[in-house]
Amino acid sequence: MVLQKLFEKFQLPKLVFIAGVLLQILLLAPSAFANVSAPGGYGLKIYNVNSVLYPFVQVYFRTFNSEKQPLVNLNEMNIGLMVKGRTYDPMKRQYAIQSIRNRSDAVRSVIILDASKSMLQNNAYLSTAQAAARFIDAKRPQDEVAVLAIRDTKEGYDVISNFERDPGALARRLADVKVDGMKSRIYDSIAAAMQMCAMSSQGSSIDPSVGNFLASCSIVIFSDGHDEGSALSREELNARITSLSIPVPIYALAYGPSSRSHFVNLESISKNSFGVYYLIGDTIDRMTRVVEEIQNILLSDYVVTFRSYEEVDGDMHALKIGVEYPTGSKKFTYDSSKFEAMEAPPIAEIDNAIRMLNQKMPPAPDGNPYFPARGQ
């Protein structure tokens, strides 16, 4: 649908569209997966913790191997869970893991398009627009996309679309982008996208509910990295990225018909944000394959749901998630976060979700989810 709008605008032959979405579920399903070894080192990053279903806590995290690709087919035996320094015993079945791909949680993305006139050379902008359209066509129904265009406005960018999940509406807005900019305020545009990610769901087409939790927000930027006139410097932007309490990964596609000397700016920003840097150069036909890879990364996040045994006190409590990969290696990589021990709001939908989770994950018979203390 989105590509079709572009083909109508540029009078190009019609391509094959990407279609199909997976069945979305909210509650936990049993996982039985084979282990796949990751080449070289690996890591993980917790980027969201949701306690609205307390005593059940949901921890959202992204994994990566040495090639920045997600770890696949993780199950409970790959996961180590610690709360306030004590380790959960997986045999007591007080936590479970799911892929975000198999849940109804929504994923948000902000696409930034460099709409300067220089991008009209060699059909560079057209390739960018086609790749952005493919990204939109491939998203799940509940996922939202916003679009910014870097142009000569007072702010340095145009908001082409706020967060939207209707592909048709996104297609119409994407096809209306004017490629007429003389300067590229890239850093200011990225800062604006970060602010959009940090905002609440005001104006969103997603109804806030248990089944529509906003799991993550990422930025995808297409540019040559040549910033001209931003109020922010690269160093100031990187400082903002580092200070974010919730990571906003930036996936940068560095391309351009001429010089590559400014690509390093995009490389610095993407790597600092826990994102990925893609060197496209003048091989712009790679863009579509790259955005498909980015989509796969965004939908390969994991959610660990665990039952907390901390009393409701309104305080923050430390937790750690560790990944052992492959199973049996005895080598865990951990990331830390906190959760709030809060009483769940008295909402019927939340009560029903907690009741169903209680059935799937009943309390430990002895009220203790942890491994025995040493010496016991």
C-alpha positions as CSV (number, residue, x, y, z in Angstrom):
1,M,0.0,0.0,0.0
2,V,2.7,2.5,1.0
3,L,4.9,1.6,-2.0
4,Q,2.0,1.8,-4.3
5,K,1.5,5.5,-3.4
6,L,5.2,6.2,-4.2
7,F,5.0,4.4,-7.5
8,E,2.0,6.5,-8.4
9,K,3.9,9.6,-7.6
10,F,7.1,8.7,-9.4
11,Q,5.4,6.6,-12.1
12,L,7.4,3.4,-11.5
13,P,6.4,-0.2,-12.1
14,K,4.7,-1.9,-9.2
15,L,6.8,-4.2,-7.0
16,V,5.8,-7.1,-4.9
17,F,4.6,-6.0,-1.5
18,I,5.5,-7.6,1.9
19,A,2.4,-8.9,3.6
20,G,1.3,-10.9,6.5
21,V,1.4,-10.5,10.3
22,L,1.7,-13.0,13.1
23,L,-1.1,-13.8,15.5
24,Q,-0.7,-11.5,18.5
25,I,-1.2,-12.7,22.1
26,L,-0.8,-11.0,25.4
27,L,-0.4,-13.8,27.9
28,L,2.4,-16.3,28.3
29,A,2.7,-19.3,26.2
30,P,5.0,-22.3,26.8
31,S,8.4,-22.0,25.0
32,A,10.3,-25.0,23.7
33,F,13.1,-23.9,21.4
34,A,16.4,-25.2,20.2
35,N,19.5,-23.4,21.2
36,V,21.6,-21.6,18.5
37,S,25.1,-20.6,19.1
38,A,26.1,-17.0,18.6
39,P,29.4,-16.2,17.0
40,G,31.8,-14.3,19.3
41,G,30.5,-12.2,22.2
42,Y,27.0,-11.2,23.0
43,G,25.1,-8.8,25.2
44,L,21.7,-7.5,26.2
45,K,20.1,-4.2,27.2
46,I,17.0,-3.7,29.4
47,Y,15.0,-0.8,28.0
48,N,11.6,-1.0,29.7
49,V,10.1,-2.4,32.9
50,N,6.3,-2.6,33.4
51,S,4.8,-3.2,36.9
52,V,1.2,-2.5,36.1
53,L,0.2,-6.1,36.6
54,Y,2.0,-6.4,40.0
55,P,2.9,-8.8,41.5
56,F,3.8,-9.7,38.0
57,V,6.6,-7.6,36.5
58,Q,7.5,-7.5,32.8
59,V,11.1,-6.8,31.7
60,Y,11.7,-5.8,28.1
61,F,15.2,-6.3,26.7
62,R,17.1,-6.4,23.4
63,T,19.9,-8.9,22.7
64,F,22.8,-8.8,20.3
65,N,25.7,-10.9,19.1
66,S,29.1,-9.7,17.9
67,E,27.5,-8.8,14.5
68,K,24.7,-6.8,16.3
69,Q,22.1,-9.4,15.3
70,P,19.6,-10.6,17.9
71,L,20.0,-13.8,19.8
72,V,17.3,-16.3,18.7
73,N,15.2,-18.9,20.4
74,L,16.0,-18.0,24.0
75,N,14.1,-19.9,26.7
76,E,13.9,-20.0,30.5
77,M,17.0,-22.1,30.8
78,N,19.0,-19.3,29.0
79,I,17.8,-16.7,31.5
80,G,19.1,-15.8,34.9
81,L,16.8,-13.5,37.1
82,M,18.0,-11.8,40.2
83,V,15.9,-9.6,42.6
84,K,17.8,-7.6,45.2
85,G,20.8,-9.9,44.8
86,R,19.0,-13.2,45.1
87,T,18.6,-15.6,42.1
88,Y,15.3,-17.1,41.0
89,D,15.3,-20.9,40.7
90,P,14.0,-21.6,37.1
91,M,12.7,-25.0,38.3
92,K,10.2,-23.2,40.5
93,R,8.6,-21.7,37.3
94,Q,8.2,-18.2,38.7
95,Y,9.3,-16.5,35.5
96,A,8.9,-17.1,31.8
97,I,10.2,-15.5,28.6
98,Q,8.5,-14.6,25.3
99,S,9.5,-13.0,22.1
100,I,7.9,-9.6,21.5
101,R,7.0,-11.0,18.0
102,N,4.4,-13.2,19.7
103,R,2.8,-10.5,21.8
104,S,0.4,-7.6,21.3
105,D,2.8,-5.0,22.7
106,A,3.2,-2.2,20.3
107,V,6.6,-1.1,18.8
108,R,7.2,2.5,17.8
109,S,9.6,3.8,15.2
110,V,10.5,7.3,14.0
111,I,11.8,7.4,10.4
112,I,14.0,10.5,9.5
113,L,14.4,11.3,5.8
114,D,17.0,13.6,4.5
115,A,15.0,15.8,2.1
116,S,17.8,18.0,0.9
117,K,18.1,18.7,-2.9
118,S,21.4,16.8,-3.0
119,M,19.5,13.6,-2.4
120,L,17.8,13.9,-5.8
121,Q,21.1,12.9,-7.5
122,N,21.1,9.3,-8.8
123,N,17.6,8.7,-7.4
124,A,19.0,8.6,-3.9
125,Y,15.9,10.0,-2.3
126,L,13.6,7.7,-4.3
127,S,15.5,4.7,-3.0
128,T,15.2,6.1,0.5
129,A,11.5,6.6,0.2
130,Q,11.0,3.1,-1.2
131,A,12.9,1.6,1.7
132,A,10.9,3.6,4.2
133,A,7.7,2.4,2.5
134,R,8.9,-1.2,2.7
135,F,9.5,-0.7,6.5
136,I,6.0,0.6,6.9
137,D,4.4,-2.2,4.8
138,A,6.2,-4.8,6.9
139,K,5.1,-3.6,10.3
140,R,2.5,-5.3,12.4
141,P,-1.0,-3.8,12.7
142,Q,-0.4,-2.6,16.3
143,D,3.0,-1.0,15.6
144,E,3.3,2.8,15.0
145,V,5.5,4.8,12.8
146,A,6.2,8.5,12.7
147,V,8.0,10.3,9.9
148,L,10.2,13.4,10.0
149,A,11.8,15.1,6.9
150,I,14.9,17.2,7.3
151,R,14.1,20.4,5.5
152,D,14.7,24.2,5.7
153,T,12.1,25.1,8.3
154,K,12.5,27.1,11.5
155,E,13.0,23.9,13.5
156,G,15.1,22.2,10.7
157,Y,12.6,19.5,10.0
158,D,9.0,18.8,9.1
159,V,6.8,16.4,11.0
160,I,5.3,14.5,8.1
161,S,3.4,12.2,10.3
162,N,3.0,11.8,14.1
163,F,2.8,8.2,15.4
164,E,0.3,6.3,13.2
165,R,-0.5,2.7,12.6
166,D,-2.6,3.0,9.5
167,P,-0.3,2.2,6.5
168,G,-2.6,4.0,4.1
169,A,-2.4,7.3,6.0
170,L,1.4,6.9,6.3
171,A,1.6,6.2,2.5
172,R,-0.2,9.4,1.6
173,R,1.9,11.5,3.9
174,L,5.2,9.9,2.8
175,A,4.3,10.6,-0.9
176,D,3.8,14.3,-0.1
177,V,7.4,14.9,1.2
178,K,9.0,17.8,-0.7
179,V,12.7,17.2,-1.5
180,D,13.8,20.9,-1.6
181,G,16.1,21.5,1.4
182,M,19.3,23.5,1.1
183,K,20.7,22.5,4.5
184,S,20.5,19.4,6.7
185,R,20.1,20.0,10.4
186,I,20.6,16.4,11.2
187,Y,21.3,16.6,14.9
188,D,18.3,18.8,15.6
189,S,16.1,16.3,13.7
190,I,17.4,13.4,15.7
191,A,16.9,15.3,19.0
192,A,13.3,15.9,17.9
193,A,12.8,12.2,17.1
194,M,14.1,11.3,20.6
195,Q,11.7,13.8,22.1
196,M,8.8,12.1,20.2
197,C,9.9,8.7,21.6
198,A,10.0,10.1,25.1
199,M,6.4,11.5,24.9
200,S,3.4,9.7,26.1
201,S,0.8,8.2,23.8
202,Q,-1.0,11.5,23.4
203,G,-2.4,11.6,19.9
204,S,-1.6,8.0,19.3
205,S,-3.9,5.7,17.5
206,I,-3.2,3.0,20.0
207,D,-5.6,2.8,22.9
208,P,-3.7,2.5,26.2
209,S,-4.5,-0.9,27.7
210,V,-2.9,-4.0,29.0
211,G,-2.7,-5.4,25.5
212,N,-1.3,-2.3,23.9
213,F,1.7,-1.5,26.1
214,L,4.2,0.6,24.2
215,A,7.2,-1.7,24.4
216,S,9.9,0.3,22.6
217,C,10.7,3.2,20.4
218,S,13.6,3.4,17.9
219,I,14.8,5.8,15.3
220,V,15.7,5.0,11.7
221,I,17.6,7.7,9.8
222,F,18.6,7.9,6.2
223,S,21.2,10.5,5.6
224,D,24.8,11.3,4.5
225,G,25.6,12.6,7.9
226,H,26.5,16.1,6.7
227,D,25.0,18.4,9.4
228,E,24.6,22.1,8.5
229,G,23.3,24.6,11.1
230,S,22.0,22.5,13.9
231,A,21.7,24.2,17.3
232,L,23.1,21.0,18.8
233,S,26.6,19.7,18.2
234,R,27.3,16.0,17.7
235,E,28.9,15.9,21.2
236,E,25.8,17.6,22.8
237,L,23.5,15.1,21.0
238,N,25.6,12.2,22.1
239,A,25.5,13.5,25.7
240,R,21.7,13.6,25.5
241,I,21.6,10.0,24.2
242,T,23.9,8.8,27.0
243,S,21.7,10.4,29.7
244,L,18.4,8.8,28.5
245,S,16.8,6.7,31.3
246,I,15.1,4.5,28.6
247,P,17.4,3.8,25.6
248,V,16.3,4.9,22.1
249,P,18.3,3.0,19.6
250,I,19.2,4.8,16.4
251,Y,19.7,2.8,13.2
252,A,21.6,4.9,10.8
253,L,21.8,4.2,7.0
254,A,24.7,6.3,5.8
255,Y,24.4,6.9,2.0
256,G,25.1,9.6,-0.5
257,P,25.9,10.1,-4.1
258,S,29.2,12.0,-3.3
259,S,31.4,12.3,-0.3
260,R,31.5,9.9,2.6
261,S,33.5,12.1,4.9
262,H,30.5,12.8,7.1
263,F,29.4,9.2,7.6
264,V,31.4,9.1,10.8
265,N,28.8,11.4,12.4
266,L,26.1,8.8,11.9
267,E,28.4,6.0,13.0
268,S,29.1,7.8,16.3
269,I,25.5,8.6,17.1
270,S,24.2,5.1,16.3
271,K,26.8,3.2,18.2
272,N,26.4,5.5,21.2
273,S,22.6,4.9,21.3
274,F,22.8,1.1,21.3
275,G,21.7,1.1,17.6
276,V,23.4,-0.1,14.5
277,Y,25.4,1.8,11.8
278,Y,24.9,0.6,8.2
279,L,27.4,1.8,5.5
280,I,25.3,2.0,2.4
281,G,27.4,4.5,0.4
282,D,26.3,4.6,-3.2
283,T,24.9,1.0,-3.2
284,I,21.5,2.3,-2.5
285,D,19.8,-0.8,-3.7
286,R,20.8,-2.4,-0.4
287,M,18.4,-0.1,1.6
288,T,15.4,-2.3,1.4
289,R,17.3,-5.3,2.7
290,V,18.7,-3.3,5.5
291,V,15.3,-2.0,6.7
292,E,14.0,-5.6,6.7
293,E,17.0,-6.4,8.9
294,I,16.1,-3.5,11.2
295,Q,12.5,-4.7,11.4
296,N,13.7,-8.1,12.4
297,I,15.8,-6.6,15.2
298,L,12.9,-4.6,16.6
299,L,10.6,-7.7,16.6
300,S,13.3,-10.0,18.2
301,D,13.2,-8.4,21.6
302,Y,12.3,-10.5,24.6
303,V,10.0,-10.0,27.6
304,V,10.6,-11.8,30.9
305,T,7.5,-11.9,33.1
306,F,8.2,-12.8,36.7
307,R,6.2,-13.0,39.9
308,S,7.6,-10.6,42.5
309,Y,7.6,-11.6,46.2
310,E,8.4,-8.0,47.4
311,E,5.6,-6.4,49.5
312,V,3.7,-3.5,48.0
313,D,5.6,-0.5,49.4
314,G,5.8,1.9,46.4
315,D,9.6,1.6,46.4
316,M,12.0,0.7,43.6
317,H,13.7,-2.7,43.9
318,A,16.8,-3.8,42.0
319,L,16.6,-6.5,39.4
320,K,19.1,-8.1,37.0
321,I,18.4,-10.1,33.9
322,G,21.2,-12.4,32.6
323,V,21.5,-14.4,29.4
324,E,23.5,-17.6,29.2
325,Y,24.2,-18.3,25.5
326,P,24.4,-21.1,24.5
327,T,22.7,-23.1,27.2
328,G,25.2,-24.9,29.4
329,S,28.1,-22.5,28.9
330,K,27.8,-21.3,32.5
331,K,28.7,-17.8,31.2
332,F,26.0,-15.1,31.9
333,T,25.9,-11.5,30.7
334,Y,23.8,-9.3,32.9
335,D,22.0,-6.0,32.7
336,S,20.4,-4.2,35.7
337,S,17.3,-2.2,36.2
338,K,14.6,-1.5,38.8
339,F,10.9,-2.2,39.3
340,E,8.3,-0.5,41.5
341,A,6.4,-2.6,44.0
342,M,3.0,-1.0,43.4
343,E,-0.6,-2.1,43.8
344,A,-2.2,-2.8,40.5
345,P,-4.9,-0.2,39.5
346,P,-8.5,-1.4,40.1
347,I,-9.3,-1.8,36.5
348,A,-11.3,-4.8,35.2
349,E,-9.0,-5.5,32.3
350,I,-6.0,-5.5,34.6
351,D,-7.7,-7.7,37.1
352,N,-8.5,-10.2,34.4
353,A,-5.0,-10.2,33.1
354,I,-3.6,-10.8,36.7
355,R,-6.1,-13.6,37.2
356,M,-5.0,-15.4,34.1
357,L,-1.3,-14.9,34.9
358,N,-2.0,-16.4,38.3
359,Q,-3.4,-19.5,36.6
360,K,-0.4,-19.8,34.4
361,M,2.2,-18.9,37.1
362,P,0.8,-19.9,40.5
363,P,2.8,-18.9,43.6
364,A,5.7,-21.1,44.7
365,P,4.3,-23.6,47.3
366,D,6.7,-22.4,49.9
367,G,6.5,-18.8,49.0
368,N,10.1,-18.7,48.0
369,P,11.1,-18.4,44.3
370,Y,14.9,-18.3,45.0
371,F,17.6,-20.9,45.0
372,P,18.5,-22.1,48.6
373,A,21.0,-20.0,50.3
374,R,24.5,-21.5,50.4
375,G,24.9,-24.0,53.3
376,Q,21.2,-24.9,53.3
